Amino acid sequence: LFESIPDVDPYVQDVDNWARSEVWDQYDAFIFFNMIAWGTWSVRKDMDDRIKAAIERLGENGAGIFIWHHALLAFPEDETFDAVCNQGNRRLDGFEAKAELNQKVVDSNHPITEGIDDWTLVTEAFGMEAPWEGSHELITVDHPVSMPVLAWTHEYKKSRVFCYQVGHDAEIWNDPSFYKVLTRGIRWVTRRL
């Protein structure tokens, strides 16, 4: 997926290696996708403190932050990651594997959603709380199982943050509207849009 984006040079790594990175300042953005939850941050318990320290460094160097899909459920006990997401109580309060989500673009003037019409995806729905006040809502949905806001932005320390609940698998990744939101989201957090 990321290799298909012309101006993205992806470097995929697990959370242990990310937390130990010695080239932190060379990244333009951090994109989180995995759901690291239920009290287990790493299979190596000696990494928990390093991972926590890395989370606390987010936003300090201005690198963009993209919290995507499963990652909204990551580190549910960590208040710093709550602040990064601008959302609390990040736990499932309902789930549907194949929900029809009629996505409503609520800000068609934002660079991420500009020119994108409302559209429907059949994908995972997470029942979660809406983001906190101070979030800029981009896409919402009215679905009994889903969280009400699917995409939002905000600033955290020196960084732009984009959170997007949708995007479980390649079936969704090939949707043209989803792909636009994803790629524009990456460009927006890196201040290229």
C-alpha positions as CSV (number, residue, x, y, z in Angstrom):
1,L,0.0,0.0,0.0
2,F,2.6,2.6,1.1
3,E,4.9,1.7,-1.8
4,S,2.1,2.6,-4.2
5,I,2.2,6.2,-3.0
6,P,4.7,8.1,-5.2
7,D,6.2,10.5,-2.6
8,V,6.3,8.1,0.4
9,D,9.4,6.1,1.3
10,P,7.9,3.6,3.9
11,Y,9.9,1.9,6.6
12,V,7.8,-0.6,8.3
13,Q,8.9,-1.8,11.7
14,D,7.6,-3.3,14.9
15,V,7.1,-1.3,18.0
16,D,10.2,-2.6,19.7
17,N,12.5,-1.4,16.9
18,W,10.6,1.9,16.6
19,A,11.1,2.6,20.3
20,R,14.8,1.8,20.0
21,S,15.4,3.9,16.9
22,E,18.5,5.9,16.8
23,V,17.4,7.9,13.8
24,W,14.1,9.2,15.3
25,D,14.6,12.7,13.8
26,Q,14.9,11.4,10.3
27,Y,11.3,10.4,10.1
28,D,8.8,12.8,8.5
29,A,5.8,10.9,10.1
30,F,4.9,8.0,12.3
31,I,2.0,5.9,11.1
32,F,0.5,3.6,13.7
33,F,-1.7,0.7,12.6
34,N,-1.3,-2.1,15.0
35,M,-3.5,-2.7,18.0
36,I,-1.1,-3.0,20.9
37,A,-3.5,-3.6,23.8
38,W,-4.6,-5.7,26.8
39,G,-1.6,-4.9,28.9
40,T,0.9,-6.2,26.5
41,W,3.1,-3.6,24.8
42,S,5.8,-6.0,23.6
43,V,6.5,-9.7,23.8
44,R,9.7,-8.6,25.5
45,K,8.8,-7.1,28.9
46,D,12.2,-5.2,29.0
47,M,10.8,-3.0,26.2
48,D,7.8,-1.6,27.9
49,D,9.6,1.3,29.5
50,R,11.3,2.1,26.1
51,I,8.0,2.0,24.3
52,K,6.4,4.3,26.9
53,A,9.4,6.7,26.6
54,A,9.0,6.7,22.8
55,I,5.3,7.5,23.0
56,E,6.1,10.4,25.4
57,R,8.6,11.8,22.7
58,L,5.9,12.0,20.1
59,G,5.2,15.5,18.9
60,E,8.5,16.9,20.2
61,N,10.3,17.0,16.8
62,G,7.3,18.0,14.8
63,A,7.1,14.7,12.8
64,G,3.6,14.0,11.7
65,I,1.5,11.4,13.5
66,F,-1.2,9.3,11.8
67,I,-3.2,7.0,14.1
68,W,-4.9,4.6,11.7
69,H,-7.6,2.0,12.3
70,H,-6.5,-0.6,14.9
71,A,-4.1,1.9,16.4
72,L,-7.0,3.8,17.9
73,L,-7.2,0.9,20.3
74,A,-3.4,0.8,21.0
75,F,-2.0,1.5,24.4
76,P,-5.5,1.9,26.0
77,E,-4.1,2.5,29.5
78,D,-1.7,5.2,28.4
79,E,-2.8,8.8,29.0
80,T,-0.1,10.2,26.7
81,F,-1.4,8.1,23.8
82,D,-4.9,9.3,24.7
83,A,-3.6,12.9,24.3
84,V,-1.9,12.0,21.0
85,C,-5.3,10.6,19.7
86,N,-7.2,13.4,21.4
87,Q,-9.6,10.7,22.6
88,G,-10.2,8.9,25.8
89,N,-11.6,5.6,26.9
90,R,-10.2,4.0,23.7
91,R,-11.8,0.6,24.2
92,L,-14.3,-1.3,22.0
93,D,-17.9,-0.7,22.9
94,G,-19.2,-2.8,20.0
95,F,-17.8,-4.3,16.9
96,E,-19.1,-5.4,13.5
97,A,-16.8,-7.0,11.0
98,K,-18.7,-6.1,7.8
99,A,-20.6,-2.9,8.6
100,E,-22.0,-0.7,5.8
101,L,-20.5,2.7,6.8
102,N,-22.0,5.7,4.9
103,Q,-19.2,8.1,5.4
104,K,-20.3,11.8,5.5
105,V,-17.6,14.4,4.7
106,V,-18.3,17.2,7.1
107,D,-15.5,19.5,6.0
108,S,-15.1,19.5,2.2
109,N,-12.7,22.5,2.5
110,H,-10.0,20.7,4.5
111,P,-7.0,19.6,2.4
112,I,-7.5,15.9,3.3
113,T,-11.2,15.7,2.3
114,E,-11.4,18.5,-0.3
115,G,-13.5,17.5,-3.3
116,I,-14.4,14.1,-1.9
117,D,-18.1,13.3,-1.8
118,D,-19.8,11.1,0.8
119,W,-19.3,7.4,0.1
120,T,-20.0,4.0,1.5
121,L,-17.6,1.3,2.6
122,V,-18.3,-2.1,3.9
123,T,-15.6,-2.5,6.6
124,E,-15.0,-3.0,10.3
125,A,-17.0,-0.7,12.7
126,F,-15.7,0.1,16.1
127,G,-18.0,1.3,18.8
128,M,-15.9,3.9,20.6
129,E,-16.3,7.4,22.0
130,A,-16.0,10.4,19.8
131,P,-12.7,12.4,19.9
132,W,-12.3,15.1,22.5
133,E,-13.1,18.7,22.1
134,G,-10.5,20.5,20.0
135,S,-10.6,17.9,17.3
136,H,-11.4,19.0,13.8
137,E,-13.9,16.5,12.5
138,L,-13.6,15.5,8.8
139,I,-15.7,12.4,8.3
140,T,-18.7,11.2,10.4
141,V,-21.0,8.3,10.2
142,D,-24.4,7.4,11.6
143,H,-24.3,3.7,12.4
144,P,-25.5,1.9,15.6
145,V,-22.2,0.1,16.2
146,S,-19.7,2.6,14.9
147,M,-18.0,5.5,16.7
148,P,-19.7,8.7,15.3
149,V,-16.5,10.4,14.0
150,L,-14.4,8.4,11.6
151,A,-11.7,11.0,10.8
152,W,-10.3,14.0,12.7
153,T,-7.3,16.1,13.0
154,H,-5.7,18.1,15.7
155,E,-2.3,19.4,16.9
156,Y,-0.2,17.7,19.5
157,K,2.9,19.5,20.8
158,K,4.7,20.5,17.5
159,S,3.0,17.9,15.4
160,R,-0.1,17.5,13.2
161,V,-2.1,14.5,14.0
162,F,-4.6,12.7,11.7
163,C,-6.8,9.9,13.1
164,Y,-8.8,7.7,10.8
165,Q,-10.8,4.7,11.9
166,V,-11.4,3.1,8.5
167,G,-8.9,0.9,6.6
168,H,-8.8,-2.7,7.7
169,D,-7.5,-4.5,4.5
170,A,-6.7,-4.4,0.8
171,E,-10.3,-4.5,-0.2
172,I,-10.8,-1.1,1.5
173,W,-7.3,0.2,0.4
174,N,-8.3,-0.1,-3.2
175,D,-11.3,2.2,-2.8
176,P,-10.5,5.5,-4.6
177,S,-12.0,7.8,-1.9
178,F,-10.3,5.9,0.9
179,Y,-7.0,6.0,-0.9
180,K,-7.3,9.8,-1.4
181,V,-8.0,10.3,2.3
182,L,-5.1,8.1,3.3
183,T,-2.6,9.7,1.0
184,R,-3.7,13.2,1.7
185,G,-3.6,12.4,5.4
186,I,0.0,11.4,5.2
187,R,0.9,14.5,3.2
188,W,-1.1,16.7,5.6
189,V,0.7,15.4,8.7
190,T,4.0,15.9,7.0
191,R,3.0,19.5,6.0
192,R,3.3,18.7,2.3
193,L,-0.4,19.5,1.8
